[in-house]
Amino acid sequence: MLSNELNETVTRVGRGTPAGELLRRYWLPIAAEADLTAEKPIKKVRVLGEDLVLYRDGQGRIGLLEEQCCHRSASLFYGFVEEDGLRCPYHGWKFDCSGRCIEQPFEPADSPIKDEARQRAYSVQVADGVVFAYLGPAPAPILPRWDVLGRRDGVHKLFVLPVLNCNWLQVMENSVDPTHTYYLHAHTFAVKKGKPDRGAYYYRPIEKVGFEIVKEENWCGVRKQRFYGGERGENEFGHPVIFPNMLLSPQREHLVMHMRLPVDDTHTLIFRHQFTPNETGKDEPQPKIVPVQYDASFRNEAGEYHLDSFASQDAMAWETQGAITDRSRETLGVSDGGVVLLRKLLREQIKVVQDGKDPHGVLRDPAKSAPIKIDVSEGQARMAREMAQT
């Protein structure tokens, strides 16, 4: 369990909070590139408790600015996206992607306040359909080149889930919990459908679990393993939480990066980037922008979790813990070893930032930014092939 004080330390994400300052040292997923269309090239986003606007100007450049104008605090979301910037709808001040004020109607041409007026702006980059932002101190680190995002020997698709009404850490702790899959997923499907078809991989006796903190040169995290018994025994190689906010998971024939955005203290948004390798291993043509799909609600018409999908089952488990769960009342067991290690890693890296250093996984050396390949268990893909042949 954690004391209330320590729970506050690891959950709160606002500017100046320990976890918030840690998270601001990493590139965070904030939107789907496909959301910025020619018809509507602007979008509201909320990141780590900050209200921002994301836009693509007429030259194709993407900017991320504080939503309230630095002039008289009107919302820039209702502004005008122009060739070289975003114009405020209130008085027409215009800002470029760096936040610099480039035009001030009704002010003297030689007015010094044009140079003084700056909109808070953050760095953005796009990787295979996902817009990432960096909200930390300059200079921004290198955006990690995850192998799954950069592959061309298959099909990429992006899914965006409904906003979760819970703190980000509840979602991340689930990712280092290897035993929840038996009851929450496999058994739920079996009870609801009469057979565990969708959760068949997880409907096997778990004889043992294992956990380790992994610290590679260009990423760190926690790897969990399940050791299955029974007729379809398997010793998983495992799949990791990539610190601080991602999970790389094999899901049937797909490789999926679950990217979690702490929207604020009590809301979390998940981007699920799915890559499906082809059978030839050869590169194939890719769309200009990766298509995005917005998942359906976690709940039914009565407002209850329908539990017909992995996402709804997970949402039930996460949200019903409370907006920020009270970890002082929990009782952890041996199977919760991954949760303990993740909290240890989180506290350790918070201390690194407080000491004025880069936390692990923040890349500054271009030589370390080569495609980052992380091996994962292959059992799900193998079982998917076997089921397709029956």
Disulfide bonds with the S-S distance in Angstrom:
none
